Amino acid sequence: MPEPQTIQNFLLVGSSVFLSLVVFMCMMRAALGPRFSDRMIAAVMLGNKIVLLVAVLALLIGENYLAEMCLIFAIVNFLLLVVLARSVTEKDTKETIK
């Protein structure tokens, strides 16, 4: 029977590969999205998946400072969402005024 550490490493590497593929798909959606809202949602999803990927890699290599970087990047990602949502709502209100 394999050791628990080996199983954990296998699962972490597998989830890293899966998250890398999901990040690539989010980048494609952000580049090819026909509407601005599609691109905005893909950018926020991309940020969330990168936070998850860095957190998994922090567990895999055992570096604690990467978890703190995940928290900082998650806050920046949330601010990105707020700024993008505000720009969309301002754009909509300007169009309805005209």
C-alpha positions as a Markdown table, in Angstrom:
| # | Residue | x | y | z |
|---|---|---|---|---|
| 1 | Met | 0.0 | 0.0 | 0.0 |
| 2 | Pro | 1.4 | 3.4 | -0.9 |
| 3 | Glu | 2.3 | 5.9 | 1.7 |
| 4 | Pro | -0.1 | 8.7 | 2.5 |
| 5 | Gln | 2.5 | 11.3 | 1.5 |
| 6 | Thr | 2.8 | 9.7 | -1.9 |
| 7 | Ile | -1.0 | 9.7 | -2.4 |
| 8 | Gln | -1.2 | 13.4 | -1.3 |
| 9 | Asn | 1.6 | 14.4 | -3.7 |
| 10 | Phe | -0.1 | 12.6 | -6.5 |
| 11 | Leu | -3.5 | 14.3 | -5.8 |
| 12 | Leu | -1.8 | 17.7 | -5.5 |
| 13 | Val | 0.0 | 17.3 | -8.8 |
| 14 | Gly | -3.1 | 16.0 | -10.5 |
| 15 | Ser | -5.1 | 19.0 | -9.3 |
| 16 | Ser | -2.4 | 21.4 | -10.4 |
| 17 | Val | -2.5 | 19.9 | -13.9 |
| 18 | Phe | -6.3 | 20.2 | -13.9 |
| 19 | Leu | -6.3 | 23.8 | -12.6 |
| 20 | Ser | -3.7 | 24.7 | -15.3 |
| 21 | Leu | -6.0 | 23.4 | -18.0 |
| 22 | Val | -8.9 | 25.4 | -16.5 |
| 23 | Val | -6.7 | 28.5 | -16.4 |
| 24 | Phe | -5.9 | 28.0 | -20.1 |
| 25 | Met | -9.7 | 27.7 | -20.9 |
| 26 | Cys | -10.5 | 30.8 | -18.9 |
| 27 | Met | -7.8 | 32.7 | -20.9 |
| 28 | Met | -9.3 | 31.5 | -24.1 |
| 29 | Arg | -12.8 | 32.6 | -22.9 |
| 30 | Ala | -11.4 | 36.0 | -22.0 |
| 31 | Ala | -9.8 | 36.4 | -25.4 |
| 32 | Leu | -12.6 | 35.1 | -27.5 |
| 33 | Gly | -15.6 | 36.3 | -25.5 |
| 34 | Pro | -18.0 | 38.1 | -27.8 |
| 35 | Arg | -19.3 | 40.5 | -25.1 |
| 36 | Phe | -17.5 | 42.6 | -22.5 |
| 37 | Ser | -19.4 | 40.8 | -19.7 |
| 38 | Asp | -18.1 | 37.4 | -20.9 |
| 39 | Arg | -14.6 | 38.8 | -20.8 |
| 40 | Met | -15.2 | 40.3 | -17.3 |
| 41 | Ile | -16.5 | 37.0 | -15.9 |
| 42 | Ala | -13.6 | 35.1 | -17.5 |
| 43 | Ala | -11.1 | 37.5 | -16.0 |
| 44 | Val | -12.5 | 37.1 | -12.5 |
| 45 | Met | -12.6 | 33.3 | -12.9 |
| 46 | Leu | -9.0 | 33.4 | -14.1 |
| 47 | Gly | -8.0 | 35.2 | -11.0 |
| 48 | Asn | -9.8 | 32.7 | -8.7 |
| 49 | Lys | -8.3 | 29.7 | -10.5 |
| 50 | Ile | -4.8 | 31.2 | -10.2 |
| 51 | Val | -5.4 | 31.7 | -6.4 |
| 52 | Leu | -6.4 | 28.1 | -6.2 |
| 53 | Leu | -3.4 | 27.0 | -8.2 |
| 54 | Val | -0.9 | 28.9 | -6.1 |
| 55 | Ala | -2.5 | 27.5 | -2.9 |
| 56 | Val | -2.2 | 23.9 | -4.2 |
| 57 | Leu | 1.4 | 24.6 | -5.2 |
| 58 | Ala | 2.0 | 26.1 | -1.7 |
| 59 | Leu | 0.8 | 22.8 | -0.2 |
| 60 | Leu | 2.9 | 20.8 | -2.7 |
| 61 | Ile | 6.2 | 22.5 | -2.0 |
| 62 | Gly | 5.5 | 23.3 | 1.6 |
| 63 | Glu | 6.2 | 27.1 | 1.5 |
| 64 | Asn | 4.0 | 29.1 | 3.8 |
| 65 | Tyr | 4.6 | 32.5 | 2.3 |
| 66 | Leu | 2.7 | 31.4 | -0.8 |
| 67 | Ala | -0.5 | 31.1 | 1.2 |
| 68 | Glu | -0.1 | 34.8 | 2.2 |
| 69 | Met | 0.4 | 35.7 | -1.4 |
| 70 | Cys | -2.8 | 33.9 | -2.3 |
| 71 | Leu | -4.7 | 36.1 | 0.2 |
| 72 | Ile | -3.2 | 39.3 | -1.3 |
| 73 | Phe | -4.0 | 38.2 | -4.8 |
| 74 | Ala | -7.5 | 37.3 | -3.8 |
| 75 | Ile | -8.0 | 40.8 | -2.4 |
| 76 | Val | -6.6 | 42.3 | -5.7 |
| 77 | Asn | -8.9 | 40.0 | -7.7 |
| 78 | Phe | -11.9 | 41.2 | -5.7 |
| 79 | Leu | -11.0 | 44.8 | -6.3 |
| 80 | Leu | -10.7 | 44.0 | -10.0 |
| 81 | Leu | -14.3 | 42.7 | -9.9 |
| 82 | Val | -15.5 | 45.8 | -8.2 |
| 83 | Val | -13.8 | 48.1 | -10.7 |
| 84 | Leu | -15.1 | 46.2 | -13.7 |
| 85 | Ala | -18.6 | 46.0 | -12.4 |
| 86 | Arg | -18.6 | 49.7 | -11.7 |
| 87 | Ser | -17.4 | 50.5 | -15.2 |
| 88 | Val | -20.1 | 48.3 | -16.7 |
| 89 | Thr | -22.8 | 50.0 | -14.6 |
| 90 | Glu | -21.5 | 53.5 | -15.4 |
| 91 | Lys | -21.5 | 52.6 | -19.0 |
| 92 | Asp | -25.1 | 51.4 | -18.8 |
| 93 | Thr | -26.3 | 54.5 | -17.0 |
| 94 | Lys | -24.6 | 56.8 | -19.6 |
| 95 | Glu | -26.3 | 54.9 | -22.4 |
| 96 | Thr | -29.8 | 55.2 | -20.8 |
| 97 | Ile | -29.4 | 58.9 | -20.2 |
| 98 | Lys | -28.7 | 59.6 | -23.9 |
